[in-house]
Amino acid sequence: MIVFPSAGLLGFAVIGALACGDAKTEPLPTDVAADSAPPDSVTPDSNLRSALLAPQELLASALSLTQVRLSWKDLSTSESGFEVLRSTTGSGGTYTLVGTNQSNVTTFTNTALGSGRMYCYQVRAKAGGGAATSSGSNRVCTTTMSGTAPAVRVVTFGDSNTDWGLNGTNPQVVARSYISQGPYSAAMLPHTSDQLAGKIETRWRAVRTNAIRAVNHAIASTTTGGGGYGGSDRHAKGAPHARTLVSGVTRFQGEALGAKWPWSGGEPVNTKYVDGSLRRVQAFTPGVNDFVYVSMGTNDPSSRISTQQSLFNLRWMIDTWLAAGRRADHFLLTTLAPRTDALGATFPALNDGIRTLAASKGMALIDLADYTSADNGRTWRSSTLHVGDGVHYSESVRDWLAGRVVAEMRSRVP
């Protein structure tokens, strides 16, 4: 049985709030054994059914007031297509057919839904003519965005300071993005109030009625490099870096621009990525009221990426965003908080370069260096602003950042 773990079991939670909503108000998804009986009354021929394998690893994304997107893995080689079934009365409710796909098509968008409502899904393979079907996939439930239109979405794209949830100045990590965890099912877990993404949503809801979702696509403990852009192509555990191409799409394009949805990073099966390559099911193609928050460079010196290379990589991200037709002032770019070891000696120059880059491109600048440091990112203003290691900032800094992000978004969303 494949089970969606709860935050309590794992000791942390992730970005799945985008699919499941705020942890305080919306239900967590429920999963059922992949070999559970078909939920409707079709009686398949036993011989044909035995040749069909049930789809696996069904995931849902509800980054809309009225739509849910589904993605699954096809394990059968003889299906003629797939049937998508939905329940509006919970995971154990009655499922009805809402759509079909041709063979080998493993994504589906369910439209014309109600806002703030939970929908549960199951997928099964079918044989020719639909006379036989496989057993059902795992069941997954998700809740559409709630609030008024226009809905607002933001991707937080950065290193571990953006990714992690930390309580106060305690260095113990209590939450990570689904990409940083590994199991496919983590994509359905909500992020927590300790993480920047969760704080952005909370701050927004306190001042606006527009529906909000923040997607934590942070790149924990990695660089902005990859290929010939400084650093290696991948993190030691196999995750690609921001400019690494996988299936013709870079990680930045797959996670910040929703290219080739659901883009997978080609992660190898190992102790971290136990299910192998991760589908970025929470990615989306940004619209006129959507944003990206980029805060990167802290780890670059560790990978021998120069200040010039870091700035070149950030400029590439900005140019890629603009080339996709997105607004310059919807790209939220930060300077960097201090790194007090020897590798942080270049931060003042890097921060100056980031400010110049933001001004030249019309980006919205969030001057994190000025807030956390009196000397442009070389040392901390106060020991209460980090967790004791001189690199990772404390929860109060993420509170400040969330306030700045929300202020920038409020000024640009009608």
URWO-V98678 format. One record per residue. N is the residue number from 0. PHI is phi as a letter, one per 30 degrees, with the letter a starting at -180 (NA if undefined). NEAR is the number of other C-alpha atoms within 12 Angstrom. D_LAST is the distance of its C-alpha to the last C-alpha in whole Angstrom. Layout:
n;phi;near;d_last
N;PHI;NEAR;D_LAST
N;PHI;NEAR;D_LAST
//
This chain:
n;phi;near;d_last
0;NA;15;46
1;c;23;43
2;b;23;41
3;d;32;37
4;d;26;38
5;c;25;36
6;e;27;35
7;d;15;38
8;d;13;40
9;d;20;39
10;i;19;38
11;a;32;35
12;b;44;32
13;b;52;29
14;e;52;26
15;e;52;26
16;e;47;24
17;d;53;22
18;c;51;24
19;c;46;25
20;i;45;23
21;d;37;23
22;d;29;27
23;d;15;27
24;b;17;26
25;b;25;26
26;d;29;29
27;d;37;31
28;d;42;32
29;b;33;36
30;b;34;38
31;b;31;41
32;e;26;44
33;d;29;44
34;c;25;47
35;d;23;46
36;d;25;48
37;e;37;46
38;d;33;43
39;c;24;45
40;c;14;48
41;d;21;49
42;c;19;52
43;d;26;52
44;d;19;56
45;d;16;57
46;d;14;58
47;d;25;55
48;d;28;53
49;d;21;55
50;d;23;54
51;c;35;50
52;c;29;48
53;d;40;45
54;e;40;42
55;b;35;41
56;h;42;38
57;d;47;35
58;b;47;32
59;b;52;29
60;b;50;25
61;c;50;22
62;d;46;19
63;a;46;17
64;d;36;17
65;b;29;20
66;b;28;22
67;b;40;25
68;c;39;26
69;c;43;30
70;b;41;32
71;b;42;36
72;c;32;39
73;c;31;42
74;c;25;45
75;c;30;47
76;c;19;49
77;b;25;50
78;d;34;47
79;c;28;46
80;l;33;43
81;b;44;41
82;c;43;40
83;c;42;36
84;c;36;37
85;b;37;34
86;c;27;35
87;c;25;32
88;b;17;35
89;j;26;35
90;d;28;37
91;c;26;40
92;d;21;39
93;d;20;40
94;c;29;39
95;b;24;38
96;d;25;38
97;c;24;34
98;l;23;35
99;b;27;37
100;b;29;38
101;d;24;40
102;d;26;42
103;i;23;41
104;c;25;37
105;c;34;36
106;b;35;32
107;a;32;31
108;c;27;27
109;c;32;27
110;c;20;25
111;h;14;24
112;c;25;24
113;d;21;22
114;d;27;20
115;i;29;21
116;c;31;25
117;c;38;27
118;b;46;29
119;c;47;32
120;b;50;34
121;b;55;37
122;b;52;38
123;b;52;42
124;d;47;44
125;b;41;46
126;c;32;49
127;e;20;50
128;i;17;49
129;i;26;48
130;d;23;51
131;b;32;51
132;b;41;48
133;d;44;48
134;d;38;47
135;d;38;43
136;d;41;41
137;e;41;40
138;c;48;37
139;b;51;34
140;c;44;31
141;b;53;27
142;b;44;24
143;d;39;21
144;d;41;18
145;b;34;17
146;k;24;14
147;d;19;11
148;d;20;10
149;d;24;8
150;d;34;10
151;b;41;10
152;b;44;14
153;b;48;16
154;c;48;19
155;c;49;21
156;b;47;24
157;a;45;27
158;d;38;30
159;d;36;32
160;d;48;30
161;d;48;27
162;d;45;29
163;d;46;31
164;c;43;30
165;b;34;33
166;c;27;34
167;h;26;34
168;c;26;36
169;d;22;38
170;d;24;39
171;d;21;39
172;d;30;36
173;c;28;35
174;a;41;32
175;b;45;32
176;d;52;29
177;d;42;31
178;d;53;32
179;d;41;34
180;c;40;36
181;j;30;37
182;d;32;38
183;e;40;36
184;d;45;35
185;d;47;33
186;d;47;30
187;c;49;30
188;d;50;30
189;d;48;27
190;d;47;26
191;c;41;27
192;d;34;26
193;d;39;28
194;c;46;26
195;e;53;23
196;e;52;21
197;d;47;22
198;d;38;21
199;d;43;18
200;d;44;17
201;d;33;19
202;d;29;17
203;d;33;14
204;d;26;15
205;d;17;16
206;b;18;13
207;b;25;10
208;c;22;11
209;e;27;9
210;e;36;12
211;b;47;13
212;b;51;16
213;c;55;18
214;c;57;21
215;d;53;24
216;c;51;26
217;d;49;27
218;c;44;31
219;d;40;33
220;h;36;36
221;b;41;36
222;c;45;35
223;d;51;33
224;d;44;36
225;k;31;38
226;i;21;40
227;c;17;41
228;c;30;38
229;j;32;40
230;i;31;41
231;d;26;42
232;d;30;40
233;b;32;40
234;d;30;40
235;e;20;43
236;d;27;42
237;j;29;41
238;d;39;37
239;d;42;36
240;d;47;35
241;e;47;31
242;c;39;33
243;d;34;36
244;d;27;36
245;b;28;36
246;h;18;37
247;i;17;36
248;b;27;32
249;d;34;32
250;d;46;30
251;d;47;27
252;d;42;27
253;d;39;27
254;c;45;25
255;c;49;22
256;c;41;22
257;i;33;24
258;d;30;26
259;h;26;29
260;d;31;28
261;d;36;29
262;d;34;31
263;c;36;34
264;d;42;35
265;i;30;39
266;d;34;40
267;d;22;43
268;d;19;45
269;a;17;46
270;d;14;46
271;d;23;42
272;c;27;41
273;d;21;43
274;c;25;42
275;i;24;41
276;e;28;38
277;c;42;35
278;d;43;32
279;d;48;29
280;d;46;28
281;d;54;24
282;d;48;23
283;a;37;21
284;d;31;20
285;d;33;16
286;c;25;14
287;d;24;11
288;c;29;9
289;c;40;12
290;b;42;14
291;b;50;18
292;c;49;19
293;b;47;23
294;b;46;26
295;b;45;29
296;k;54;32
297;e;49;34
298;c;39;36
299;e;39;37
300;e;30;40
301;d;25;42
302;c;28;42
303;h;23;43
304;c;30;40
305;d;29;40
306;e;34;37
307;d;26;37
308;d;26;37
309;e;40;34
310;d;34;32
311;d;25;33
312;d;36;32
313;d;44;28
314;d;33;28
315;d;24;29
316;d;41;26
317;d;38;24
318;d;25;25
319;d;27;25
320;d;36;22
321;d;24;21
322;d;14;24
323;d;20;22
324;i;17;19
325;d;25;17
326;d;26;15
327;d;32;17
328;d;31;14
329;c;39;14
330;c;45;17
331;c;45;18
332;c;45;21
333;c;43;24
334;d;41;27
335;c;50;30
336;d;47;31
337;d;42;35
338;b;37;38
339;d;28;41
340;d;20;44
341;d;15;45
342;d;26;42
343;d;30;40
344;d;23;42
345;d;33;40
346;d;40;36
347;e;30;36
348;d;25;36
349;d;37;34
350;d;40;31
351;d;26;32
352;d;29;32
353;d;41;28
354;d;31;27
355;d;23;28
356;d;31;27
357;d;31;23
358;d;21;24
359;d;17;26
360;c;26;23
361;i;22;20
362;d;34;19
363;d;35;17
364;c;36;20
365;c;35;21
366;d;31;25
367;d;39;26
368;d;37;30
369;d;27;29
370;d;28;28
371;c;36;31
372;b;31;34
373;c;18;35
374;b;23;37
375;i;31;34
376;j;35;35
377;c;30;38
378;b;30;39
379;d;34;37
380;d;24;36
381;a;21;37
382;d;23;39
383;d;22;36
384;d;33;34
385;b;32;35
386;c;27;38
387;j;20;41
388;c;20;41
389;i;31;39
390;b;34;37
391;c;41;35
392;d;48;32
393;d;38;32
394;d;33;30
395;d;29;29
396;d;40;28
397;d;39;25
398;d;31;24
399;d;24;23
400;d;41;22
401;e;35;19
402;d;28;18
403;d;29;18
404;d;43;16
405;d;39;13
406;d;23;13
407;d;29;12
408;d;37;10
409;e;27;8
410;d;17;8
411;c;22;7
412;c;26;4
413;d;15;0
//
